[in-house]
Amino acid sequence: MIRDLVAIFGVIAGFTYYVMTVRNAQRTRELTLKAQEQALETRQAQLLMNLVNTLRSTDFRRQWHTFYRLEWRDYQDFQEQYDEDIETISAWTSVMRFYECVGVMVKNNLIDMNLIHSLLSNGIKMVWDRYEPLIKGDRERFQQYGSIWINIEYLYNEVIRFEDQHPELTT
């Protein structure tokens, strides 16, 4: 009888150990998932702050104003006026690359669209609305390099889609 009791207590002890191990593993997984979520939020916050710092920089503000004040009738006119102007082309490229990089971040889910919408939606729409003919002109001119500025178009479409899904944010 004692042998049977020892065997029963051994089985109970083994089962209890197994249950405790499974619960501990589950808690560890939950903590790991929570830590991964926090790491993702931290990474997104860092990316957002880098974007904000770029937007706030004197150089970028200067380039933005140069970029946005350009006057042109069509792609050909833009090329004739500015193609040899290093300052203008530098401003154009800098601003366009900024939004292109933001588009890549959104496309790869590195930063939440809600954050981008809150911070950049007006600038994104302004760039696309004003410069779509030049973007498409560059695509035709540089077609051997693929779809140039494709991530700006993607970003613009995502902003519009986000606003369609969240009309309360656009009022």
Short mmCIF file of the C-alpha atoms (twelve columns), coordinates in Angstrom:
data_MODEL
# 
_entry.id   MODEL 
# 
loop_
_atom_site.group_PDB 
_atom_site.id 
_atom_site.type_symbol 
_atom_site.label_atom_id 
_atom_site.label_alt_id 
_atom_site.label_comp_id 
_atom_site.label_asym_id 
_atom_site.label_seq_id 
_atom_site.Cartn_x 
_atom_site.Cartn_y 
_atom_site.Cartn_z 
_atom_site.pdbx_PDB_model_num 
ATOM 1   C CA . MET A 1   0.000   0.000  0.000   1 
ATOM 2   C CA . ILE A 2   2.867   2.383  0.815   1 
ATOM 3   C CA . ARG A 3   4.420   1.576  -2.540  1 
ATOM 4   C CA . ASP A 4   1.157   2.428  -4.266  1 
ATOM 5   C CA . LEU A 5   0.862   5.727  -2.358  1 
ATOM 6   C CA . VAL A 6   4.454   6.664  -3.264  1 
ATOM 7   C CA . ALA A 7   3.697   5.877  -6.915  1 
ATOM 8   C CA . ILE A 8   0.478   7.932  -6.817  1 
ATOM 9   C CA . PHE A 9   2.272   10.896 -5.178  1 
ATOM 10  C CA . GLY A 10  5.031   10.563 -7.792  1 
ATOM 11  C CA . VAL A 11  2.475   10.769 -10.585 1 
ATOM 12  C CA . ILE A 12  0.768   13.743 -8.913  1 
ATOM 13  C CA . ALA A 13  4.121   15.479 -8.395  1 
ATOM 14  C CA . GLY A 14  5.084   14.835 -12.027 1 
ATOM 15  C CA . PHE A 15  1.753   16.129 -13.313 1 
ATOM 16  C CA . THR A 16  1.980   19.210 -11.062 1 
ATOM 17  C CA . TYR A 17  5.510   19.911 -12.328 1 
ATOM 18  C CA . TYR A 18  4.307   19.543 -15.933 1 
ATOM 19  C CA . VAL A 19  1.381   21.958 -15.388 1 
ATOM 20  C CA . MET A 20  3.657   24.501 -13.698 1 
ATOM 21  C CA . THR A 21  6.200   24.211 -16.536 1 
ATOM 22  C CA . VAL A 22  3.500   24.754 -19.184 1 
ATOM 23  C CA . ARG A 23  2.109   27.785 -17.304 1 
ATOM 24  C CA . ASN A 24  5.599   29.238 -16.918 1 
ATOM 25  C CA . ALA A 25  6.303   28.743 -20.626 1 
ATOM 26  C CA . GLN A 26  3.002   30.454 -21.461 1 
ATOM 27  C CA . ARG A 27  3.840   33.424 -19.212 1 
ATOM 28  C CA . THR A 28  7.284   33.638 -20.770 1 
ATOM 29  C CA . ARG A 29  5.734   33.692 -24.262 1 
ATOM 30  C CA . GLU A 30  3.294   36.420 -23.216 1 
ATOM 31  C CA . LEU A 31  6.119   38.509 -21.755 1 
ATOM 32  C CA . THR A 32  8.189   37.970 -24.883 1 
ATOM 33  C CA . LEU A 33  5.289   39.082 -27.096 1 
ATOM 34  C CA . LYS A 34  4.741   42.126 -24.904 1 
ATOM 35  C CA . ALA A 35  8.462   42.973 -25.106 1 
ATOM 36  C CA . GLN A 36  8.356   42.601 -28.902 1 
ATOM 37  C CA . GLU A 37  5.331   44.909 -29.104 1 
ATOM 38  C CA . GLN A 38  7.112   47.469 -26.939 1 
ATOM 39  C CA . ALA A 39  10.243  47.177 -29.106 1 
ATOM 40  C CA . LEU A 40  8.124   47.762 -32.220 1 
ATOM 41  C CA . GLU A 41  6.468   50.806 -30.645 1 
ATOM 42  C CA . THR A 42  9.882   52.133 -29.616 1 
ATOM 43  C CA . ARG A 43  11.275  51.584 -33.115 1 
ATOM 44  C CA . GLN A 44  8.278   53.346 -34.651 1 
ATOM 45  C CA . ALA A 45  8.678   56.239 -32.228 1 
ATOM 46  C CA . GLN A 46  12.358  56.514 -33.153 1 
ATOM 47  C CA . LEU A 47  11.530  56.506 -36.857 1 
ATOM 48  C CA . LEU A 48  8.867   59.134 -36.288 1 
ATOM 49  C CA . MET A 49  11.275  61.334 -34.331 1 
ATOM 50  C CA . ASN A 50  13.841  61.005 -37.136 1 
ATOM 51  C CA . LEU A 51  11.172  62.165 -39.585 1 
ATOM 52  C CA . VAL A 52  10.243  65.064 -37.302 1 
ATOM 53  C CA . ASN A 53  13.888  66.055 -36.927 1 
ATOM 54  C CA . THR A 54  14.295  66.035 -40.684 1 
ATOM 55  C CA . LEU A 55  11.165  68.146 -41.145 1 
ATOM 56  C CA . ARG A 56  12.337  70.614 -38.500 1 
ATOM 57  C CA . SER A 57  15.856  70.981 -39.851 1 
ATOM 58  C CA . THR A 58  16.766  74.312 -41.371 1 
ATOM 59  C CA . ASP A 59  18.228  72.639 -44.454 1 
ATOM 60  C CA . PHE A 60  15.078  70.661 -45.158 1 
ATOM 61  C CA . ARG A 61  12.836  73.705 -44.572 1 
ATOM 62  C CA . ARG A 62  14.977  75.706 -47.006 1 
ATOM 63  C CA . GLN A 63  14.802  72.916 -49.578 1 
ATOM 64  C CA . TRP A 64  11.045  72.533 -49.057 1 
ATOM 65  C CA . HIS A 65  10.449  76.238 -49.738 1 
ATOM 66  C CA . THR A 66  12.682  76.167 -52.811 1 
ATOM 67  C CA . PHE A 67  10.870  73.027 -53.957 1 
ATOM 68  C CA . TYR A 68  7.374   74.349 -53.412 1 
ATOM 69  C CA . ARG A 69  7.941   77.770 -54.979 1 
ATOM 70  C CA . LEU A 70  8.972   76.383 -58.356 1 
ATOM 71  C CA . GLU A 71  6.957   77.724 -61.270 1 
ATOM 72  C CA . TRP A 72  6.507   75.663 -64.423 1 
ATOM 73  C CA . ARG A 73  3.899   74.884 -67.075 1 
ATOM 74  C CA . ASP A 74  4.725   71.259 -67.875 1 
ATOM 75  C CA . TYR A 75  7.525   68.724 -67.613 1 
ATOM 76  C CA . GLN A 76  9.404   70.130 -70.614 1 
ATOM 77  C CA . ASP A 77  9.242   73.642 -69.165 1 
ATOM 78  C CA . PHE A 78  10.488  72.371 -65.807 1 
ATOM 79  C CA . GLN A 79  13.444  70.655 -67.496 1 
ATOM 80  C CA . GLU A 80  14.324  73.739 -69.540 1 
ATOM 81  C CA . GLN A 81  14.217  76.028 -66.503 1 
ATOM 82  C CA . TYR A 82  15.760  73.902 -63.786 1 
ATOM 83  C CA . ASP A 83  17.673  70.919 -65.182 1 
ATOM 84  C CA . GLU A 84  21.025  72.744 -64.902 1 
ATOM 85  C CA . ASP A 85  20.198  74.539 -61.642 1 
ATOM 86  C CA . ILE A 86  21.999  72.502 -58.982 1 
ATOM 87  C CA . GLU A 87  20.242  74.216 -56.042 1 
ATOM 88  C CA . THR A 88  16.784  73.590 -57.456 1 
ATOM 89  C CA . ILE A 89  17.478  70.003 -58.488 1 
ATOM 90  C CA . SER A 90  19.047  69.382 -55.072 1 
ATOM 91  C CA . ALA A 91  15.928  70.724 -53.337 1 
ATOM 92  C CA . TRP A 92  13.674  68.703 -55.667 1 
ATOM 93  C CA . THR A 93  15.623  65.497 -55.074 1 
ATOM 94  C CA . SER A 94  15.897  66.010 -51.318 1 
ATOM 95  C CA . VAL A 95  12.172  66.545 -50.789 1 
ATOM 96  C CA . MET A 96  11.173  63.784 -53.183 1 
ATOM 97  C CA . ARG A 97  13.616  61.315 -51.569 1 
ATOM 98  C CA . PHE A 98  12.242  62.178 -48.146 1 
ATOM 99  C CA . TYR A 99  8.702   61.237 -49.183 1 
ATOM 100 C CA . GLU A 100 9.980   58.240 -51.145 1 
ATOM 101 C CA . CYS A 101 11.639  56.923 -47.971 1 
ATOM 102 C CA . VAL A 102 8.477   57.499 -45.938 1 
ATOM 103 C CA . GLY A 103 6.581   55.509 -48.574 1 
ATOM 104 C CA . VAL A 104 9.048   52.638 -48.219 1 
ATOM 105 C CA . MET A 105 8.613   52.688 -44.432 1 
ATOM 106 C CA . VAL A 106 4.824   52.574 -44.725 1 
ATOM 107 C CA . LYS A 107 4.902   49.887 -47.425 1 
ATOM 108 C CA . ASN A 108 7.063   47.676 -45.202 1 
ATOM 109 C CA . ASN A 109 4.961   48.310 -42.088 1 
ATOM 110 C CA . LEU A 110 7.866   49.945 -40.287 1 
ATOM 111 C CA . ILE A 111 5.718   52.844 -39.185 1 
ATOM 112 C CA . ASP A 112 2.022   53.101 -38.497 1 
ATOM 113 C CA . MET A 113 -0.095  54.888 -41.092 1 
ATOM 114 C CA . ASN A 114 -1.973  56.743 -38.360 1 
ATOM 115 C CA . LEU A 115 1.300   58.385 -37.282 1 
ATOM 116 C CA . ILE A 116 2.199   59.281 -40.858 1 
ATOM 117 C CA . HIS A 117 -1.267  60.672 -41.477 1 
ATOM 118 C CA . SER A 118 -1.112  62.807 -38.342 1 
ATOM 119 C CA . LEU A 119 2.280   64.228 -39.197 1 
ATOM 120 C CA . LEU A 120 2.664   64.259 -42.978 1 
ATOM 121 C CA . SER A 121 -0.652  63.840 -44.800 1 
ATOM 122 C CA . ASN A 122 -0.932  67.454 -45.938 1 
ATOM 123 C CA . GLY A 123 2.620   67.525 -47.260 1 
ATOM 124 C CA . ILE A 124 2.146   64.199 -49.032 1 
ATOM 125 C CA . LYS A 125 -1.040  65.389 -50.740 1 
ATOM 126 C CA . MET A 126 0.542   68.728 -51.645 1 
ATOM 127 C CA . VAL A 127 3.557   67.037 -53.224 1 
ATOM 128 C CA . TRP A 128 1.446   64.607 -55.248 1 
ATOM 129 C CA . ASP A 129 -1.196  67.133 -56.318 1 
ATOM 130 C CA . ARG A 130 1.353   69.711 -57.408 1 
ATOM 131 C CA . TYR A 131 4.087   67.483 -58.811 1 
ATOM 132 C CA . GLU A 132 2.273   64.489 -60.289 1 
ATOM 133 C CA . PRO A 133 3.021   65.668 -63.875 1 
ATOM 134 C CA . LEU A 134 6.729   65.945 -63.033 1 
ATOM 135 C CA . ILE A 135 6.757   62.572 -61.278 1 
ATOM 136 C CA . LYS A 136 5.184   60.954 -64.329 1 
ATOM 137 C CA . GLY A 137 7.534   62.893 -66.601 1 
ATOM 138 C CA . ASP A 138 10.527  61.545 -64.673 1 
ATOM 139 C CA . ARG A 139 9.109   58.031 -65.013 1 
ATOM 140 C CA . GLU A 140 8.946   58.411 -68.765 1 
ATOM 141 C CA . ARG A 141 12.371  60.045 -68.972 1 
ATOM 142 C CA . PHE A 142 14.090  57.497 -66.711 1 
ATOM 143 C CA . GLN A 143 12.037  54.412 -67.560 1 
ATOM 144 C CA . GLN A 144 15.163  52.284 -67.882 1 
ATOM 145 C CA . TYR A 145 15.533  52.629 -64.083 1 
ATOM 146 C CA . GLY A 146 12.091  51.283 -63.244 1 
ATOM 147 C CA . SER A 147 9.242   53.114 -61.653 1 
ATOM 148 C CA . ILE A 148 10.908  56.168 -60.199 1 
ATOM 149 C CA . TRP A 149 9.024   57.810 -57.318 1 
ATOM 150 C CA . ILE A 150 6.698   54.806 -57.069 1 
ATOM 151 C CA . ASN A 151 6.742   54.912 -53.272 1 
ATOM 152 C CA . ILE A 152 5.533   58.509 -53.261 1 
ATOM 153 C CA . GLU A 153 2.544   57.433 -55.317 1 
ATOM 154 C CA . TYR A 154 2.028   54.472 -52.988 1 
ATOM 155 C CA . LEU A 155 2.204   56.798 -49.975 1 
ATOM 156 C CA . TYR A 156 -0.278  59.227 -51.512 1 
ATOM 157 C CA . ASN A 157 -2.715  56.389 -52.282 1 
ATOM 158 C CA . GLU A 158 -2.348  55.048 -48.731 1 
ATOM 159 C CA . VAL A 159 -3.112  58.494 -47.266 1 
ATOM 160 C CA . ILE A 160 -6.233  58.766 -49.422 1 
ATOM 161 C CA . ARG A 161 -7.301  55.209 -48.500 1 
ATOM 162 C CA . PHE A 162 -6.655  55.906 -44.809 1 
ATOM 163 C CA . GLU A 163 -8.764  59.069 -44.975 1 
ATOM 164 C CA . ASP A 164 -11.565 57.171 -46.724 1 
ATOM 165 C CA . GLN A 165 -11.493 54.613 -43.894 1 
ATOM 166 C CA . HIS A 166 -11.249 57.305 -41.200 1 
ATOM 167 C CA . PRO A 167 -13.332 60.296 -42.347 1 
ATOM 168 C CA . GLU A 168 -13.414 61.640 -38.771 1 
ATOM 169 C CA . LEU A 169 -9.685  62.436 -39.061 1 
ATOM 170 C CA . THR A 170 -10.069 64.751 -42.063 1 
ATOM 171 C CA . THR A 171 -12.604 67.186 -40.615 1 
# 
